[in-house]
Amino acid sequence: MGRSRFPQSNHVKFKAFTLVELTLIVGVIGVLATITISYLNPLEMQKRARDSVRLRDVNTLKSTILLAIQSGSSFSGRCVSSGPCDSLSSTQMSDGTGFVDIDLSSYLTQLPADPLNSSSNFVDAGGQTVSAAYEFAEQNGDFEIRVHLESKDNLIRYSDDGGNDPGYYEVGTKLSIL
């Protein structure tokens, strides 16, 4: 008989990872995952995202109110410094009955709500426990809107906004009403 093309062997050899090699690979992946998660900090990213919504909302409200005033609308006098309106206790109606007491219904279908708009509190950028609400007040044709921010990255905005309250981000035409 002729020779077989395949040699006969009693030992079959497989190439595979050893238990030590597998343990080492899993450990390296775990360390990399831990470093990545701690670097990205998903909770801080969520805070920054909610702050972006807050900043956009209050600046949009400011611009819309200024547009309404230029069009001849005026404040009703319901939301004043001694009794400001807020997005938690008032509605989001844009017809002047919500937490902003000027008719904005020509520009907005409803007033914005804080991304955490609930009766629960959160810890803001300054470390204070605060409510998740937008606050509004007007005085003699001027107005102020203020809000708390969550991310420590936005703490500087409290002092750089030109307002008189170091615990809020404030916008409007007179930042000393509230």
N, C-alpha and C positions, 0 to 999 in steps of 0.2 A: 504494500500500500504506500501511497504517496504521503507526503507531509501535508498536514492541515495548514491552512492559511492563518489560523488562529492558534497560538500556543495553548496548550492545556495547562491550567494552573489550579491548584487547590485553594489558593488565596485570592480573593477578590479585593481590590483596593479601591476605596472611595475617597475622594477629596472632600473634606468638610471642615467646618469651624469647630474648634475645641470649645469646651465649656468656659474656659478661661478667656478665650478670645471673644466669645459672645457676651460674657459679663463685662468685659472691658468696653465693648462697643455700646452696650446699653448704658453704662455709666457715663461715657462721653456724651451721648445724646441727652441724657438727663441733665448734665452740667450745662450744656449749650441751651437747652430749653429753659432752665432756670435763669440763666443770664439774659436771654432774650426777653422773657416775661418781665423780669425786674427792670430791664432797660426801657421797654415799651410802656410799662405801667398802665394797663388798660383802665383802671379806675380814674386815673388822672386824665386820660384821654377822653373819657366820658364827661368829666367835669368841664374840660375845655370845650367840648362840643356843645354842652348846655349853655356855657357862657357865651359862645358865639351866637347862639339863638337869642339869648337875652340882649346882647349888644345890638344885634340887628333889629330886634323888636323895638327897643326904646328909641333907637335912632330913626326907624321908620315912623314911629308914632310922632316923634318931634317934627319930622318933615311934613307929615300929613296934617298935623295941627297948624303948622305955619301956613300951609296951603289953604286950609279952611279959613283961617283968620284973614288971609289976603283976599279970599272970596267973599268976605263980609260976615262970616259966622262969628258968634261970640260965646263966651262961657256962660253957663247958667248960674254960677256962684254956689253950687252945691258942694264942690270939693275945694275946701280952703285949708290953709295951714293948720288951723286948730282942729280940723276934722277932715284929713285927706281921705281920698278914695283909694281902694286897692283892689287888685284883681281877684283876691280871695273872697272878700265880702260883697263885692258888686259883680254885676254880670259883665259879659263880654259884648254886650249890645253896643253897636257903633253909632246909635242914633242920639247920643247925648245922655242916655239913662244908665250907661255902663260906668266903669270906673274912670272914664274920661268924660267930663261934663260939657263937651262941645260936640255938635252933630258932625260926624265923620262918615256918615253912611254913603255919601257920594263917592268916597274914596276907598272905604274898607267895608267888607261884609260883616266883619266882627273884629273886636279888639283882640290883640294877642294875649295869650296866657303864658305864665312862666312854664318852662319845660317840666318842672316839678310841681305844677299848680295843684297843690293839695294842702290839707290842713296840717300836714307834718312839717317839721322843721329840718334844716340841714345846717352843717357847719360851713360858714363862708370862708373866703380867702384870708380873712383876718383872724380866723379861729373862733368867731362868735356863733352861737346857735341862733339862727334867724328863720323867718318864715319865707316860703317860696312865693313871693308876690311882687307885682309891679305896683308902685305907689305914685299917685298923681295929686297935685294941688295947683290951684291958680290964685292969682292975686292981682287985681287991677289990670287985667289983660295980659299979664305975664304968667308963665307956668313952669312947673318943674316935674320931671318924671325921674324916679330913682329906683334902683334895683340892687340887690346883693349879688355878688359873683362868687363862684365856688373855687375856682382854680387858684392856687397860690401864684401861678404865673401872672394872674390879672390883679394882684394886690396893688401894684403901682397905679392902676387905673383909678383907684379910690382917691389918691392924692393928686393925680394929673388931670382930673376932669374939670377943674375950676370951681367945683362946688364947695360948700362949707361943712359938709359932713364927711369925716374920714372913714365912715363905715359903710358908705354907699357909692355906687357909680351913679352920677347925676347928669341929666341933660335937660335942656329947656332954655328959656329966655331970661330967667332969673333963678340962679341956683342957690338962693338963700331962703326960699319960701318954706321949705321943709327942714 
